[in-house]
Amino acid sequence: MCLLKFLALSLFLATACYARTAPIDVREATVSSIHNPLFSGSTTCRGIVSAFLARIEKFNPDINAIITLNPDALSIADSLDGALSQGGATGPLFCIPILLKDNYDALPMATTGGCLALNASKPTQDGPAVRALRNAGAVILGKSNLHELALEGLSVSSLGGQTINPYDFTRTPGGSSGGTGAAVAASFAVFGTGTDTVNSLRSPASANSLFSFRPTRGLISRAGVIPISYTQDTIGAIGRSLPDIATALTVMSSVGYDPTDNATSAIPPSVIGTNYTAFLSQARSSNLTGIRIGVLEGFFNRTSSNETSPVNTAMANVLSMLQAKGATVVPINDTMTYNATLISSLMDVQTSEYREFLTAYLSSPNLTGPHPISMPQLYTPNATRPDFLVIPSQYSYVEAALRTSTSNSSYYLKQFLITNLTRSLHTTFSANQLTCLIYPEQKNLVVPIGSPSQSGRNGILAALTGSPVITIPIGFSPSTRTAPIGIPIGMEILGLPWSEGTLLQVAKSIDDVLHARKMPVTGGLNETVEVTGVYSTVPNVTPLGVRNIPSAYPLGVY
């Protein structure tokens, strides 16, 4: 009898242990949907992390979004389970699996920028924003692919290869943070980080039916991230829900002033420590009376085509809904001031700042391992390191960056024009008493794989003026053979500096009506992934690399 009781007790304990470690369905998972079963005891952090790793292992070969996984992910999950068992579960991101764009410094992984020449370049410490995410309890699963050194929007790199759009395997995922966008859309993590020099947080959000924020310049420290431009760079997050990106914004901005990024010295005292999730509860989707929204006519392509018409139709639906809910829609017809192509050609300062700021990063004592120590060295042929990819459309960019700097007279002229543009933008807001401006993130659908560039994007206005933007999904194009539910379309909501809370309110009011987000179904991405147990080690993920680069992109060094 004693033996039978012992066996019964053993079976009960084994069953209870399995129930606690059984992975959950992580499709479309959010911070709250992860925390509910975790804190109720129906799963464990290891089980949650294992479920995401299982999706990556099954589906990443199809969309090629991940460059590397964090070998410490499971041990971090175990330590969080230990803290939970002792009543020490703290932090708004406790056990939330996230991904980092592979230009963020994060131990113990290399920071490659998707570039073969940097595949052994390892940081000695986390960047400030990464440290804040860890301190909030996040589990960093790994690094996502990006366009080579974040210089374009196609998300193809010599180390990571071509990332595929999970909604249409013939299309790019936007970029440069396309690996993050594709991975989050495919439920490889709850959310991921990106960077944005012109479009790079907002383009993947738009192309993958996601939400993102580009913060006011200076709100979040950019230290510990491979730089391009002091004037235009920002960092932020991409997620499947507004509460998740509001939580990410709260955590990443908690760094506050950082002496290694003096742009953060501009943060107003009233903004420090803001909980951005609180603004979402103040949204009022049923009645938008009193909200005045400007529409930038110069940021549309009114030509009728299969690539532009779906975008215009989706935007028209948004405008009709806003007016029906009582918002005042104000057309902004100044197409000379608000012309994305003209603004880019006259004022973009990336090439003047790239050489100096990339060299400062590469030569920092915070990097170890063999790597070029300057931007010119990175672009100089060297038999001791692999060649890497330069997209043809980037040749002129690299050439200009090698010969120009912030000491050029043209740079000062551009900064003068940027100041004038910023004044004009603020005047537009005050003269029309606007709450925000809206426009499509991209005038046309995200481009096919093999295209020379990601055409039609509208991100330059926020990039130059340092303005905050929330990007939201607003619909899909008609379905096709390769895009069963259509291609996602996104919209930017732009505000004055430090108005992130107001923009989140507007975004929530719109999204509560549209509910436009849909998960991808191509390649079976909407299917559950069975996990028969929990991993003992992190599975290997090998990026397709140069084997998956279209033949239109010749390999080699500029």
N, C-alpha and C positions, 0 to 999 in steps of 0.2 A: 504493500500500500504506500509506504514511504517513497519507494522508487517511482510509482505512478504519479504521486504528487510532485516529485522533483521534475519528472519529464514534462508534466503539464505546465509547471511554472516556467521551465526553460523554454517551452514552445511559446508561452504567452510573452515572455520577455523578448524573444527573437522576433515575434510578430510586431510587438510594440516598437522595437528598434527599427524594423524595416519601414513601419508606417511613418516614423519620424524622419527617415532618410529617403523616403520615396520622392523622386523629383516631381515637380509640378509642371503643368502645361504653361510654357512661357511665351506662347504666341501672343503678341500684342500686350505683353506684360508692362505694367507701370510700377512706379515706386509703391503706391498704395496696394496694388494687387499682389506684390511680392511681400510686403510687410504683413498683410493680413494672415496668411497661412504660417509665416515664419513666427510671428509673435503669439499665435494661437497654439503653436506646438505641433502643427500637422506636417511640417517639413523642417529641414535644416538648411543652414547656409550652404553646406557642402552639396546637398541635394539640389538647391537652386543653381549654384554654379555649374554643377554637372549637367543640368538640363540645358543650359545655354551652350556649354561645350559640345553637347551632343548635336545641337542644331548646327553649330559651326562645322563640326566634323562631317555632317551629312551634306550640307548645302553649300559650304564655301567653295568646293570644287566647281560649282556651277556659276557663281557670281564673282568669285575671286576678290573678295573685299578685305581679307585679313592678310597682313604681312607676317605677323608673328604673334604667338600667344605668350602670356606671362607664365613662366615656369613656377611662380610662387602662388598662383591663383588659388589652388586647392588648399595649400597650407594657410593662406590668409583666411579662407572660408572656415577652416578648422579652428583658427584662433578666435574668429567671431562667434562660432558656436560655443566655444568655451566661455567667452564673455557673456553670451546670452544665458547660459546655464547658471552663471553667477550673478545674474541681474544687472549686468553691465552693458546692456545694449543701448548705446548712445549714438547720436548723430542722425541727421535727417536722411542720410544715404546708407544707413546700416545694412550691410550685405546686399547692396544694389550693384549688380554687375554692369560695368561700363566699358567702353572702348575709347582709346585715345588715337587721334590722328598721328601718324608716325613722323610728326615734326615737333612733338612734345617730349621733353626730357622726363623720363620716368624709369627708375631703377626696377629690375636689373637689366632692362632691355636696351638695345642700341637705339639711337635716334638717327634714322636714315634719310628722312625726307623722300623715301622711295628711290633713292639714288644708290646704285651699286658702289660708287666711290666712297660712300659713307656707311657701308654695311658693317663696319667694325668700330664705328664711332660711338662710344658709350659715355654717358654723363656720370659725374661723381655724386650728383644729388638730383632730387626731384625739382622741377620748376615750381614756383609758388602756387599756381593754380592747381597743379597735380597734388601738391602737399595738402591743399585745402580739401580736395576731393577725398583723399585718403583719410584725413582727420575727421571727415564727416561720415566715415564708415564704408565708402565705396570699395568694391573689389574690381581692380583693373584686370580685365580678362586678357588684354593684349593691345596690339597696334593695328590700325587700319591703313589700307593703301590710300594713295593720294596722287594727284598729278605730280610728275617729277619736280621736286623742290617747290611745289605749290605755285608754279608759274603759269598754269593754264587751267582750263575747266573740263578736260576730257577724262581725267583720272586714269592716265596710263603712265607707267614708270618703268625704268629699267630693272628695278628690283622686284616690284610687285606685279608687273604686267598690266593688262587692261582689265579694270573692274567693269562688270556688266550691270546694266540696269535691271533690277529684279522684276519690273513690270513689262519689260520688252527686251529680250536678250539680244536684239539687234541695235540697241541704243546705249549711249553712254549714261552714267548715273549723275551727270553734272560734275561740278568740281570747283576748286581742287579737292575739297573734302569728300570726294565721291565714294571712297571706301567706307567712311563713316555713314554716309547717307544710305548706301546699299545695305550695309550691315544692320543698321537700326531698322530699316524697312523690312528686312528679312527676320527680325527678332533674334539677332545674334547678341544683343545686349539691351538693357532698358533704355539707355541713351548713350551718345558718344560726343566727343569733343571735335571741334574743327577750328580752323583759322580763316580769316577773311581779310584779304588785301583789296579786293574789288568786288567779288561776288561769292567767295568760296564757302561761306556757311549757308548762304541763301540759295544758291544754285542747286546743291544736292537736296536741300529740303523741298524745293519746288519740284524737282525731278523725281522724288521718291515719296510724295504725299506725306510730308513730315512738317514739323514745326521747328523753327530755329530762332535764336536771337543773335543779332550783332549789337553789342553794347555800345554805349557812348564811349568814344576814345578816352581812355584813362580810368574807366570804371574797374577794369580787371587788368592786373599786371600781365604783361606779355613776356616777362623774363622766362628763360628756360624753354623757349620755343624758337625754332629756326626762323630767323627774320627775313623779311624782304624790304619793308618800308616803314620807317618810323612814323611817317605821316598817316599812312593808310592801314597798317596792320591792326587787327583786333583778334581776340579769341572768344569762343563761345561754345554753345552746345546745340545738338540736333536731337530731337526726340519725337515720340509718337503722340505726345499729349502736351497741352499747355501747362498743367501742373508740374510735369516732370522738368520741362525746361525752366520754369519759374524757380523750382527747387535748385536746379543746377546754377542758375544765375545768382541765387541767394548765396550758395556755397562758394562759387568761384569769385564773387565780388567781396567776400568776407576778408580777403587778404588786405584790402584797403591800400593805404599808401605803401609803396614798395620803392626803396631808394635805388634799386636796380632798373626801374622803369619810371623815369621822372614824369611821364605823362600822368601817372597816378596822383601827382601833387595837385591836380585840378579838381579832385573829388570834393564836392561840397560837404561840410560836416553833417548836414541834414540827411545825406544819402547813406552815410556809413552805417553798416549794420542793418540795412533794410531787409525785411522779409518780403520778397516779391510774390510769394504765393498768396499773401493776404489780399492783394489787389484783385485776384480772380473772383473772390466771393462778392466783390462789388460790381461785377458786370451785370448789365440789365438788357438782355437780349429782346425782351418783349416791348420795350419802349426806348428808342434811341433819340428821343426829342432832346434838343440842346447840343447834340454832337454834330460838329461841322467837319466834314471830310472833304479834302481837296483831291482832285483826280488829275494827275499829270498827263495831259493829252499827248505831249511830246514823247512819252514813253510807251506808246502803242505803235504797232505796225498794222494799219488798217487795210493793207492789201489782202485780198481774199485768196487763201490757199489752204491746203491740207495741214500746213505747219502753223499758220497764223490764225486762221478762223476759229479753231477750238479755244485758243487763248482769249480772243475777243468775246466769244460767246460766254465763256466762264466769267469774265470780268463784267459783262453786261448783266448777268444773273445776280452778281454781287451788288451792283449798283441799284438794280431794281429792288432787291431785298432791303437794302439800307433805306431807300426812300419809303418803302412800305412800312418800315418800322419807325419812321419819324425822323431819321437823320437828315441833315441838310447836306446835299452833295454839291460841291462847288467846283465847276470845271476850271482848271488852270491851263489857259490856252497859250501861255508864253513858251512857244516851242523853240525860241532862240536860247533862252536861259536854260530851259529844261530839255536838252537834247543830249542823250547819253553818248552818242557817237562823237559829237562835237566836244563835249566836256572831256572825254577820254583823250582825244587828240591834242587838246590845248593844255590840260592841267595834270594829267597823270604823272606822278613823280617817282614811280617805282624804280625806273632805270637809273635815276640820279642817286638813289639811296641804297640800292641793292648791294653794290660792291663793298661799300664801307661797312654796312651793318652785318652782312654775311661774313665778311672777314673778321669782324669783332667777335662774332659767335664762334667761328671755327678756330680762332686762335686763343680762345678762353681756356684757362687752366681747369675749368669745370668739365672738359672733355678729355677722355682717355682713348687709347687704342689708335691704330694707324689711320690717319685721315688727312686730307688736304688741310692746310692751315690758313688758306686765304681763298677768296672767290676766284681770282685769276688762276691760282694753282688748280682749283677744282676743274676749270675749263681748259686746262693745258694738257695735251697728250702726255701720258706717262706709262711706260711699259710695265711698271710695278703694280699697277692697279687695273681693274677691268674698265673697259669703255662703258659709257652710259648713254642714255637716250636724250637727244635734243630734238623735239618736234620741229619740223620745218618752219612753222609759224613763229617759233621762238628764236630763230637765228638772229633776226634783227634786234630782238630784245636783248639777247646776250651781248651782241656786238655793241649796242648802245651803252649797256651797263659797264662794259670793260673800259670804255673811253670817257664816260661822264661821271660826275660826282656832285656833291652838294656845293662845291665851290664854283660851279659853272654859272654864268650870268643867266642862262635860260632857266636854271632852277629857281632863282629868286623871282623871275618873272612869273613862273608857274605858281609859286607860293603867293604872290600878289593876286593872281587871278583866283586862287582858291579862297583867299580872304574875301574877295568881292562876291564870289559865288555863295559863300557862307552868309554874308550880309543879305544877299538877295533872297536866300531861302528863309531867313528869319523875317525879312520884310513880307514875304508871301504869307507866312503864318500870321503875322500881326495884322496885316491889311485885310485879310479875309477871316480873321478870328477863328483859325483852324485848330481842331483838336489833333489832326494828323493828316498825312498825305498817303494815298494809296496808288498802286500801279502794278502791272504784272511783273513778276520777277524776271521773266524772259518773254520777249515779244512773240517768240515762236516756241514750238515744242523742243524739248531737249534733243540734241543732234544725234544722228546715227554714229555708230562706231566706224572709224576711218575718216571722219570729217576732219578738216584741217584745224578748226577751232570751234569753241562753243559760242556761236553767234547769237546776237539779239538780247544779251543780258543787260539789266538796268541798274546794277549795283554801284556804279561809279559815284552817284550823287552822295550817298551815305558815306562811302569810303573817303571821299575828299573832305567832306564837311564834318566828319566825326560824329554823325548823327546816329541815334539808335534805331534799329529796325527789328520788328517781329515779322517772320515769314510764316504764312499759314497755307494749308491746302485749300483750294477752292473748287476743284473738280477734276474731270478727266476728259481726254479726247474720245471720240467714238472708238469702239473696239475694232481691232483688226486681227488678222491671222496671228501676228507675232505679239500683239498686245491684247490679251483676252478681255481685260476690263478697261482698256484704254491707257493712255499715257498721262501721268499726273501733271497738274497745272497748279502753280503757287502764286501767291500775291504778297507783296511787301507792304507793311504798314510802318511809315517813317514818322518820327517825331523830333522835337527839339531836344537838345542835350539834357540828360538826366530824367527823361520822361518815360523810362522803361515801364513803370507801374501803370501809367495811363495807357500805354500801347498794349499791355497785357489785358487790361480791361476791355479795350476795343476788340482785340483779337478774340477774347472769350465770348463777347457778345455776338460776333459774327459766326464763330465756330459753333455756338450753341444752336444756331439756326441751320447752318449748312451741313454739319456733320459729314464733311467731305472725305475725311480720311478712310481709306480702304487698304487692307493688307494685300500684298501681291499673291497671285495664284499660279503664275508661270513657274514651270519646273517643280510643281508640287509644294511650293513654299508655304501654302496654307495648311499643309498636313502636319499632324502631330509627329513627334519623333519619340519612339519608344526608348527608354533608358532602363536596361535590365538591372542596373546597379549603379553605384557611384564610382567615379574614376579613382584609381589609385595614383595615377600621374596625369599630367596635362597632355592631351593627344597632340601629335605633330600636325602642323599645318604648313604645307609647302606652297608658297605662292607660285603661280604659273610662270612668272617672270618673263624673260624675253621670248619664251615660246609662244606667248599669247599676245604679242604685240603685232598689230596688223602690218602687212608688208609695206603699206604706204609710209610707215615710219622707219626710216633707215637708222640702224644702230651706228654709234660712233660718237666721237667727241667733237664739239664745235671747233 
